Amino acid sequence: MNTEAPTNTPAQPAVSVLVVDDEKGMCSFLQKALSKRFALVETAGSVEEAEALRKRCHFDLLIVDIKLPGRSGMEWHEALEPSERRSDIIFMTAYADLETAIQALRVGASDFILKPFRLEQMMNAVERCLERRSMARKNFVLQREVSSRFPVSGMIGTSPAIQQVLDVIKRVAPTPSAILIEGESGTGKELVARMLHQHSLRSGPFVPVNCGAISPDLLEAELFGHTKGAFTGANKPRDGLFNYASGGTLFLDEIGEMPLLMQAKLLRALEQKAVRPVGSEQEMAVDVRIVAATNRQLKDEVAQNNFREDLYYRLNVLSITLPPLRDRQEDIPQLVHHFSSKLSLELGLPAIPFSHDDLHAMQQHLWPGNIRELKNLIERCILLGKLPADYLHEQQNPKREGGLNYEGWLLEEVEKHHILNTLKQEGGNKSSAARILGVSRKTLDRKLTLWNSGDENAISL
């Protein structure tokens, strides 16, 4: 019997091993060899001795001879309750046949070793067991991580508005139909898109793309790919996001920002279920589910000839409209608790205990930046160690400069006042104001252009 153990196997002192064999020489041999790698290696000569040891200590790995005095190793393992089979097990035997091997695997053996064996054979079997155990643990951790980021419900809240959204997601997620998600900035449109993919029947990846964040000149190549030399800087061919999303979901965020020319090319790709890379004469078949999102009213954009009507109906097979945070005030305490717990762990700082008055003030706030604005506020609270005294003051006391109040105002007027006032407080710094409001810089620029304000720092309407 070869007693030279492999020297390239890393030590794993945290693993405990129990060897069960009525041959003292075999127990001594394996204990000596395994002790070089593991901190705890125990031996037993019978099932009874093994049970006594297992009551005192948990063993990650059992190495058990099938033929033992009294109960056999296989009978012992088969009699264990499922909850007791937390240990991997390798069976050894000198009297093996195919039926015995099959039976050993059927009762849950991780491996099967025929005596006499070389030590290298045993160590390889042990290594395979530990690798499987490690992969199972990593898989469990990843599942927990994914679950914590995107829980089964996905959305925090129990309000009727959110329950209605969840009911629609549950119904349409398994279908291949295109979905259009509408809602204000910061309401969680990408989260809904991920939930639709998570609960779909598609095995491919979820690929998000922000149509408003990519230059119009590059958007076609980004979506469809390009050949070598198709344009300046195209030094090698590249697949597009349609190809990367094959078999999965392509999420087209801010679809309302897509230029009209690109809209026509996208419509053709959706109808033909094929894309043509920039610079190529050949089309490539693609299999993707399209989920699009917008914070604009696309129907109004169609009426103003800013969005193609045929593409609108192609995308809007079914629409999901996300409610703004001001319409689901009852969810705010739960959202505050969620973000406070999550962000305090990420920042390594203690969570802030919010009083009943604090939560009431938050419920009265209009939240033009929606959930993104709420999350930003909670993060600022944790960084400062308290709720900023003046953040919600405007909503607690709806008097504004000039002695006017918000009574009778349209929502658009309140939003405009809040955005311009925040911009003024930040000294005209648009990036800073957008971050505080919980909206993108591009959204802020678009609103300012829409209002055509001569002085972006003004607060009067």
WOHUTA-V550936 format. One record per residue. N is the residue number from 1. PSI is psi as a letter, one per 30 degrees, with the letter a starting at -180 (999 if undefined). D_FIRST is the distance of its C-alpha to the first C-alpha in Angstrom with 1 decimal. Layout:
BEGIN
n & psi & d_first
N & PSI & D_FIRST
N & PSI & D_FIRST
END
This chain:
BEGIN
n & psi & d_first
1 & k & 0.0
2 & k & 3.8
3 & g & 6.2
4 & j & 9.2
5 & l & 11.5
6 & k & 14.4
7 & f & 17.4
8 & g & 20.1
9 & k & 20.0
10 & k & 23.1
11 & k & 23.0
12 & i & 24.5
13 & f & 25.6
14 & f & 27.8
15 & k & 25.1
16 & k & 24.2
17 & k & 21.1
18 & k & 20.8
19 & k & 17.6
20 & j & 18.7
21 & k & 16.6
22 & f & 17.8
23 & j & 14.6
24 & e & 15.1
25 & e & 11.6
26 & e & 10.5
27 & e & 13.7
28 & e & 13.3
29 & e & 10.0
30 & e & 11.6
31 & e & 14.9
32 & e & 14.0
33 & e & 12.6
34 & f & 15.4
35 & f & 18.0
36 & f & 18.0
37 & f & 19.5
38 & k & 21.4
39 & e & 24.1
40 & j & 23.5
41 & j & 20.4
42 & l & 21.2
43 & l & 19.4
44 & k & 21.1
45 & f & 20.5
46 & l & 23.2
47 & e & 25.4
48 & e & 28.2
49 & e & 26.3
50 & e & 25.2
51 & e & 28.9
52 & e & 30.1
53 & e & 27.9
54 & f & 29.0
55 & f & 32.6
56 & f & 32.3
57 & k & 30.4
58 & k & 29.7
59 & k & 26.1
60 & e & 25.8
61 & k & 22.4
62 & k & 21.1
63 & j & 17.5
64 & k & 18.3
65 & k & 16.9
66 & e & 19.6
67 & j & 19.9
68 & l & 21.2
69 & k & 23.9
70 & b & 27.3
71 & k & 27.2
72 & l & 24.3
73 & e & 22.8
74 & e & 24.7
75 & e & 27.9
76 & e & 27.7
77 & e & 27.4
78 & f & 30.0
79 & f & 32.4
80 & k & 32.4
81 & l & 35.5
82 & e & 35.3
83 & f & 36.3
84 & f & 33.3
85 & h & 30.8
86 & f & 30.8
87 & k & 27.0
88 & l & 24.6
89 & k & 22.0
90 & k & 18.6
91 & k & 18.0
92 & k & 14.7
93 & k & 15.0
94 & f & 13.8
95 & i & 17.4
96 & k & 18.3
97 & l & 21.4
98 & e & 23.6
99 & e & 26.0
100 & e & 23.4
101 & e & 22.2
102 & e & 25.8
103 & e & 26.7
104 & e & 24.0
105 & e & 25.4
106 & e & 28.9
107 & g & 28.6
108 & g & 27.6
109 & k & 23.8
110 & f & 22.9
111 & l & 19.7
112 & j & 17.6
113 & k & 13.8
114 & k & 12.6
115 & k & 9.9
116 & l & 7.1
117 & l & 6.8
118 & k & 5.8
119 & e & 7.5
120 & e & 10.4
121 & e & 11.1
122 & e & 11.6
123 & e & 13.6
124 & e & 15.7
125 & e & 16.5
126 & e & 17.6
127 & e & 19.6
128 & e & 21.4
129 & e & 22.4
130 & e & 23.8
131 & e & 25.6
132 & e & 27.2
133 & e & 28.2
134 & e & 29.7
135 & e & 31.6
136 & e & 33.0
137 & e & 34.3
138 & e & 35.8
139 & e & 37.4
140 & e & 38.8
141 & e & 40.3
142 & e & 41.8
143 & e & 43.3
144 & e & 44.8
145 & e & 46.1
146 & e & 47.7
147 & e & 49.1
148 & e & 50.6
149 & e & 52.3
150 & i & 53.4
151 & l & 53.4
152 & e & 54.0
153 & e & 57.8
154 & e & 57.6
155 & k & 61.1
156 & k & 62.2
157 & l & 65.2
158 & g & 66.7
159 & l & 70.2
160 & e & 71.7
161 & e & 71.7
162 & e & 67.9
163 & e & 67.2
164 & e & 69.3
165 & e & 67.2
166 & e & 64.0
167 & e & 65.3
168 & e & 66.2
169 & e & 62.7
170 & e & 61.0
171 & e & 63.3
172 & f & 63.1
173 & e & 59.6
174 & f & 58.0
175 & l & 60.8
176 & g & 60.9
177 & k & 64.4
178 & k & 65.5
179 & k & 66.3
180 & k & 68.7
181 & k & 68.2
182 & k & 71.4
183 & l & 72.1
184 & l & 73.2
185 & k & 70.9
186 & g & 68.4
187 & f & 68.3
188 & h & 64.7
189 & e & 65.0
190 & e & 61.6
191 & e & 59.9
192 & e & 61.6
193 & e & 60.4
194 & e & 56.8
195 & e & 57.2
196 & e & 58.6
197 & e & 55.5
198 & e & 53.0
199 & g & 54.5
200 & l & 55.1
201 & g & 53.1
202 & k & 52.4
203 & f & 48.8
204 & a & 49.9
205 & l & 50.6
206 & j & 53.6
207 & j & 55.5
208 & k & 58.5
209 & k & 61.2
210 & j & 64.3
211 & f & 67.1
212 & f & 69.4
213 & f & 67.1
214 & k & 66.7
215 & k & 69.4
216 & e & 71.3
217 & f & 70.8
218 & f & 67.0
219 & e & 66.7
220 & e & 66.7
221 & e & 63.9
222 & e & 61.9
223 & e & 62.2
224 & f & 62.1
225 & l & 60.3
226 & l & 61.7
227 & l & 61.3
228 & k & 61.0
229 & g & 64.4
230 & e & 65.9
231 & l & 67.5
232 & k & 67.5
233 & f & 64.1
234 & i & 62.3
235 & f & 60.0
236 & l & 57.4
237 & l & 57.5
238 & k & 56.5
239 & l & 55.9
240 & l & 58.2
241 & f & 57.6
242 & e & 58.4
243 & e & 55.4
244 & f & 53.1
245 & g & 54.3
246 & k & 53.6
247 & f & 52.7
248 & b & 53.6
249 & k & 56.7
250 & j & 58.9
251 & j & 60.9
252 & j & 64.2
253 & l & 65.4
254 & h & 69.0
255 & f & 69.9
256 & f & 73.6
257 & f & 73.2
258 & k & 72.2
259 & l & 75.0
260 & e & 77.0
261 & e & 75.9
262 & e & 72.2
263 & e & 73.0
264 & e & 74.3
265 & e & 71.1
266 & e & 69.0
267 & e & 71.0
268 & e & 70.5
269 & e & 66.7
270 & e & 66.7
271 & e & 68.9
272 & f & 67.2
273 & h & 63.6
274 & l & 63.1
275 & l & 63.4
276 & j & 64.6
277 & k & 63.1
278 & k & 65.7
279 & f & 66.5
280 & l & 65.1
281 & f & 67.0
282 & k & 64.2
283 & k & 63.5
284 & k & 60.1
285 & k & 59.6
286 & k & 58.3
287 & j & 57.3
288 & l & 58.1
289 & k & 59.8
290 & k & 62.5
291 & k & 63.3
292 & l & 66.2
293 & l & 67.7
294 & k & 71.0
295 & g & 73.1
296 & l & 76.2
297 & j & 78.3
298 & f & 77.4
299 & e & 80.3
300 & e & 82.7
301 & e & 81.0
302 & e & 81.6
303 & f & 85.2
304 & g & 85.6
305 & g & 84.0
306 & f & 81.1
307 & k & 78.5
308 & k & 78.4
309 & e & 79.4
310 & e & 77.3
311 & e & 74.1
312 & e & 75.0
313 & f & 75.2
314 & e & 72.0
315 & e & 70.1
316 & h & 71.9
317 & e & 70.7
318 & k & 70.2
319 & k & 70.8
320 & j & 69.4
321 & k & 71.7
322 & k & 70.2
323 & k & 72.6
324 & l & 73.5
325 & e & 72.5
326 & f & 76.1
327 & g & 76.1
328 & h & 73.1
329 & e & 74.1
330 & f & 72.4
331 & f & 69.0
332 & e & 69.6
333 & e & 68.3
334 & e & 65.0
335 & e & 64.7
336 & e & 65.5
337 & e & 62.8
338 & e & 60.3
339 & e & 61.1
340 & e & 61.5
341 & e & 58.0
342 & e & 56.3
343 & e & 58.2
344 & e & 57.8
345 & e & 54.0
346 & e & 54.2
347 & f & 56.7
348 & h & 55.1
349 & l & 58.5
350 & k & 59.8
351 & l & 61.4
352 & k & 65.1
353 & j & 66.7
354 & k & 69.5
355 & l & 72.5
356 & e & 74.3
357 & e & 77.0
358 & e & 74.6
359 & e & 73.1
360 & e & 76.7
361 & e & 77.7
362 & e & 74.8
363 & f & 75.7
364 & f & 79.3
365 & k & 78.1
366 & f & 78.5
367 & i & 75.3
368 & f & 76.3
369 & g & 72.8
370 & b & 71.3
371 & e & 67.7
372 & e & 66.9
373 & e & 69.8
374 & e & 68.7
375 & e & 65.2
376 & e & 66.7
377 & e & 68.9
378 & e & 66.1
379 & e & 64.1
380 & e & 67.2
381 & e & 67.7
382 & e & 64.2
383 & e & 64.8
384 & f & 68.2
385 & g & 67.2
386 & l & 70.1
387 & k & 72.1
388 & k & 74.4
389 & e & 77.8
390 & f & 79.7
391 & e & 77.2
392 & g & 78.5
393 & e & 82.0
394 & e & 83.6
395 & f & 82.5
396 & e & 83.3
397 & i & 86.8
398 & h & 87.7
399 & k & 90.5
400 & l & 90.3
401 & k & 92.4
402 & f & 96.0
403 & g & 95.9
404 & l & 94.7
405 & l & 92.1
406 & f & 89.8
407 & k & 91.7
408 & f & 92.8
409 & k & 90.5
410 & l & 88.5
411 & e & 84.7
412 & e & 84.8
413 & e & 87.3
414 & e & 85.2
415 & e & 82.1
416 & e & 84.2
417 & e & 85.6
418 & e & 82.1
419 & e & 80.6
420 & e & 83.5
421 & e & 83.7
422 & e & 80.0
423 & e & 80.6
424 & e & 83.5
425 & f & 81.5
426 & g & 78.9
427 & g & 81.6
428 & g & 81.3
429 & j & 77.6
430 & e & 76.5
431 & e & 72.8
432 & e & 73.0
433 & e & 75.3
434 & e & 73.0
435 & e & 70.0
436 & e & 72.1
437 & f & 73.4
438 & g & 70.0
439 & l & 71.0
440 & l & 70.2
441 & e & 72.4
442 & e & 73.3
443 & e & 74.5
444 & e & 76.6
445 & e & 78.1
446 & e & 78.9
447 & e & 80.7
448 & e & 82.7
449 & e & 83.7
450 & e & 84.6
451 & f & 86.9
452 & h & 88.4
453 & k & 88.9
454 & e & 91.0
455 & j & 89.5
456 & f & 85.9
457 & f & 86.2
458 & l & 89.0
459 & f & 88.6
460 & l & 91.8
461 & 999 & 91.7
END
